[in-house]
Amino acid sequence: MKTAIFILSLVVSFHASADWTSNSKINSIKITSSGDALVDLSSYEAFSSGGGVHCEKDVFILSSDDNGFKARYSAILSAHMAGRKVKFTYYGCQGAHIKVGSVVIPS
């Protein structure tokens, strides 16, 4: 299981120019009727490289239409099931939610 999580964290890229969250546990994952994943983190502290992103809700969205959805969702679900913390990069809002860019599972 640790190997799978490590490989998933390598597959999902990290972009230095993005904003990012602190290492946080996942409170909940909700799948919407359109197939998008809404992820609520236990603590949300934003770190910014360019002014920050301010959306209406502090809930993250992973759109099922995005490239890499399956890999990123698998990483999120694996981390949640293993009780591991995650770190998200993000670039803006999608509706009222913060749009997930990359998923990192820190060691």
N, C-alpha and C positions, 0 to 999 in steps of 0.2 A: 504494500500500500504506500509506504514512504517513497518507493521508487516511482510509482505512478504519479504521485503528487509532485515530486521533483521534476519529472519529465514534462508534466503539464505546465509547471511554472516556467520552464525553459521555452516551451512552444509559444506561450503568450508573450508578446513583446512588451517592452517598457520604453516609453518615449520621455526623454529628459525635459522636453519643453512643455509638458502637460502639468496640470495641477494634480495633486494626489492626496489620498487620505492617509491617516495614521493606520498602523496595524490594528485591526478591529475584528472582533468576533461577529458572526452573522446572527442576527436575531431571528429573521424570518426570510423566506423566499416565497413569493406569490407569483403564480403563472396566470397571466390574464387570458381572456377569451381569444385574443389575437395571437397568443403564443409568446408574448414578451415576458421577461422575468423582472419582477420588482424585488429588490434586495434592500432590506433594512439592516443597517449595521448597529452594533451595540453602542458604539461611540463614534461620532463623526467629527473629526478635527481635520480641517482642510489645510493643506500646505500648498502654496501657490508660487509659481515661477513667473506669473504674468498678470497679477491683479485679482485672480480668483474668479470663480463662477458662482453666481447667486441664483438659485432656482427657487420656485415656490415651496417645494417640499424637499426635505433632507432624505429622500429615498432614491436609490439608484435604479436606473432602468437599463436592461440589456435587451435590445431590440432583436427579435427573431429574424428580421430581414437583413441584419448586418452580416458582413463577411466575418467568419470566425466565431459565430454565435455558439455553435456546438462545442468548440474547444473551450471557450471562455465559460460557458454554462457548466460544462463538465468540471472545470477547475473549481468554480464556486461551489457546486454541489459536493464535490469531494472534500473540500475544506470544511464545509458545514458538517458533513457526516463524521469527519474525523475530529471535530472540535478545534480545528486550526484557525488561526487568524488570517485575514486577507488584507490586501492593500490594493486600492483601485486607482488607476489614472483616469482622468476625465477631462473633457474639453468644452462642455457646454450643457445646455438643457435640451430635453426632448419633452415638450409639453411642460408639465409642472415638475418633472423629475430630472435628476442629474444623470446624464448619459455616460455609461461606463465605456472607457477606452480599453485599457488593459487590466488584467488580473494578475496579481503577484501573490504567491503564497510564501511568506518569509520563512527562513529556517529558524 
